[in-house]
């Protein structure tokens, strides 16, 4: 049973991934766009973002000979035995974590199980993903820190002191352009996390170059699905996870958001050109915010330094926890098919831990009147 030659489990994994991955990563790419344009109708923002999705998909199909993953799946071929039920569980877990505003690396949560169960074809991919993602955090941290150490003294104080100019047309145009640039770079990096569930052909040329190809009708179907699911994300203004962006300094201001998006987009572009190994864009984003918040707290004193450090530590802890969850799922889920008792025990402990975390988040999310 399937659709467009997609097996049912692959289709389920794709649908869960298409929604949960973007919903969780909305804080990185569309978070500042949503927060700084909260006064505009959601459907206007949705049409704009969707037009970029369609443009990126069309470019990938014609320029990359149908490789919609932009080379990120060169080292992660479609499983020889097809998509199993355990492949579809990580995006389901991601959906639950997103519902309670818990940011994790979608790259690690979704791709780890493919890289650790792919045999010789994916040998060493996980280690390379870790190295590239860790380096991405470091580069983004220093980029954000150095740039804001230079400009924060004037820029952030100016932003804070001139709120009435936040919706100036020139800044709005610049911010929308920076969003288009960042959104396209994120799609190039993370479409692999969504399309990893879909069938594709992988060939090796005479020169040793690996080529991945997706069927054109499949790309059209997937594009329509993603555009439709994005309507839900925009209608809810990013959901609970959007609060992470709102907790940062001046991110609701178009002018501040423009610089954040541009720096982030440039870092992703650099790493895109560096190699085709998938990387965690979440780690890059958290590194950028960490460097930015530290610089702002020291230079402008618009935020308490201790609070900024605690915020950074919390974000790092979340990213590490997401990595641990990813590895546990990748190791334990396939092992349950063999009846291994330790796999069931490990997944049970993980379920209890995640349940407790989500219960705590649900309590924190309740209005004050409900908790009294």
Buried (B, 14 or more C-beta within 10 A) or exposed (E): EEEBEBBEBBBBBBBBBBBBBBBBBBBBBBBBBBBBBBEEEBEEBBBBBBEBBBBBBEBBBEEBEBBBBBBBBBBBBBBEEEBBEBBBBBBBBBBEBBBBBBBBBBBBBBBBBBBBBBEEEBEEBBEBBBEBBBBBBEBBBEBBBEBBBEBBBEBBBEBBEEEEBBBEEEBBEBBBEBBBBBBBBBBBBBBBBBBBBBBBEBEEEEEEEBBBBBBEEBBBBBBEBBBEBBBEBBEBBBBBBBBBBBEBBBBBBBBBBBBBBBBBBBBBBEBBEEBBBBBBBBBBBBBBBBBBBBBBBBBBEBBEEEEBBEBBEEBBEBBEBBBEBBBBBBBBBBBBEEEEEEBEEBBEEBEEBBEEBBEEBEEEEEEEEEEE
